[in-house]
Each structure stands twice: as structure tokens, then as C-alpha cells.
Amino acid sequence: MESDIIHPLKVFDLAKSQGRFLYACAPMVRYSKLAFRQTVYSYGVDLCWTPMILAREFNRSHFARESDFTISTAGNQPPTIVQFGASSAQELSRASSLVAPYVGGVDLNCGCPQSWACAESLGAALMEKRELVRDMVIETRQRLRQDGWGVGKEKDMDSPTGRSVSVKIRVHHDLRKTMDFINTVLGPEHDRHIDFLTIHPRTRSTPSTLPINLEALEILTSTFGDKVPILLSGDVFALNALPFSSPLHPTAATTQTANITPDGPNQEPRDPEAETGTKLRNLPKLAGLMSARALLANPALFAGHASCSWEAVEMFMANVARSPLPHKLVVHHLTEMCGPGMGPDKGALLSRRERVAMGACTNMCDLVDFLDDKVGVRNGVRGLRRGLIKPSFLDGRI
């Protein structure tokens, strides 16, 4: 397993050498499980985050380790970052030590705004405790080094033992506090404490229905982008509709070509500047994009597809056959994938009434039959499992 793991910084460098952003699947409670990570990885995602795992429970409970952390021991194992929720350096470093043999890095959640997390001094509550966060990442790096892992950042990029330590943050109303936070956690330029940084440019209290703070993102990336790779989390809904410009933004020609799908014609590239009448902010020092809600609706987002295709649904179901998920979770994923997406294209594979009917399926066999029937009707194909789902799905031979 160790020899197959690629250092996240090497993935950043590879994307940059190809003249594009690094693409990441965000940590999503319940949703970014192995089968979904495998699906988005097949459609261009470079790095996948696990759902946030509570370090304290992970350290103490074998059940928590079995249920919260799942990897593939054979076949499709996406480059994976484990995200932990922690407020203790000892808990974070110990949990990181447990997962280090199986993943490329560990990430500390400093961004979750949910009240239960903040009440436990987790997530966004840590944005007010910059010295604690600094101490947590330093101790984690020291623990991994003691265990024999390469935590020298760029120095260990090519080492099979190389591992990363990173944090995911939000911003403050007073951006000076955010800059103080990053300076503290980042540490000295000659030996920074973290390998890379993910920024969600909303405050703890800003609802996701409001746009991200592009001014804050521009200031933070211009200030720190030369010191550490930075990922954007938030409002990444479509590659042809990003709310900013960048030298790493896909060209219109590339986007148009990539949008050829089995379910429809090319989607014309949009010009946000022409639509809004304002010049987009340029973010030349942003290294990558992280998506959550848009990937749930369209796992092929980073492959340039404007909406989810039946091909992506089939791939997800095949991955579920190998890496099982609870039935209700599978239905939720399919409801998201078969509904209107988060980008400009609001086409849906199933109508609202059909999605409700799909939700009424109580077992996997009924769910497979339902999907196969819908695809068969649309393709003019009738008969048992001759549409979407191959016969080998049900007996596990996919």
C-alpha cells in the first residue's frame, strides 16, 4: 500500500505542469465515502478528502475506525487525505499516526460552522485559537516523523514514505485576523508547518446561499500563494462558470470539447464578464479548486461535463457493488445525481416525481430495476437489465 501512495504536493506539481488547477473532492459528512471518491476520481478529481472524522473517538473506538475510515485494498484507490476534527494536539497526532500507512496526508478541519462542532471547540471555533492550531500541526508532524514518515514537504515529495499535513479554514469578518491566523499556522518560510492550505472564503456565520468573498480570497492568495499551495473551497459549480479568472482556468475551447456527453450536445462556454458587465478578479496564485455540493450533483464536474450523465450513475453503482454503502445513502446520492445540478445547466436525468419514486425503493434490487427501466425507456431498450445496469452487477462480478 505504501509504495502506491503519491504525495499530495506531487499532485499539485503535476496539475501545475499541465497548466491547470488541481481538482479536489471536499470532505462531506456521510457523503465522501469510498464509492463516491472512486467515482469522482475516475472523472478527473486529483485529491479526495474523507468525511471529517472525530480524532478522539477514532483513537478510542474500533467501531469508529471501522465505520469512519474505509479504503480500497485492491483496485481503484484515489489519492486520499483524511480530515480530522480535533482540539487536542495529542488526539490529532495519534489519529494521524493510525491512518498514515494508508493515505497521502492528514488535514485539520478549522472550517466546519455547525453549532455542535463549535461547541466542542472543533471546526470553525479553531479560527479563534491560532496558537493551538499551530501546536497541533507541529506535534502531528513530529509524531509522523518519529514513526518514520517523510514530512519534509517538498524534500519528501518523491519518497514512498512522504506524507502531508494541512488545514482547511474559513475567514473572519476582519481579514487581518485571518492573515494573523495563517501567519501563525504557516510558521517560518524556511520550514513551514503545513504543506498546503484550503480556504473557504466565508465566515462562520455566512450562509452558503451567499457568494464567497472573492476580495478576501484575492488578498489571501496574493499574500500567501507563493509560500504555500492554496485550494479554494466554495462556489465551484462549473468549470465554464467560475466567478474569477486565472492563468490555470480551462480555455473556452477545452471546456467546450470536454462537455461532449452521451446525453446531449456541447454546452457553450459562458462569459461571466460579459454577463455581469464587470471585470472578474484575477487569481494567478490560486493552485486548485475543491467542490462539495456540485460534485454530489455531477461527479463528472472536473472532467468538464455540464451535468451528470447515466454513465456516471452506472460507474457509481458499480463502485457501490464493490464498496457497499447504506441503502439510504445510495438513494440520496442517486437523488442528487439524477436531479438538476448546481451549475448553469439545470437538466435532470429524472423528473421530481421519478426521484420521489426512486426514493421509495426499499432494497438494492428494486433500485437497480428502477434505474434500468428508466434508462431502457429513454434509450428505446426494454427487457431485464438491458439498459443501465449490467447483469454482473447483482452477483458482484463488476
Disulfide bonds with the S-S distance in Angstrom:
none
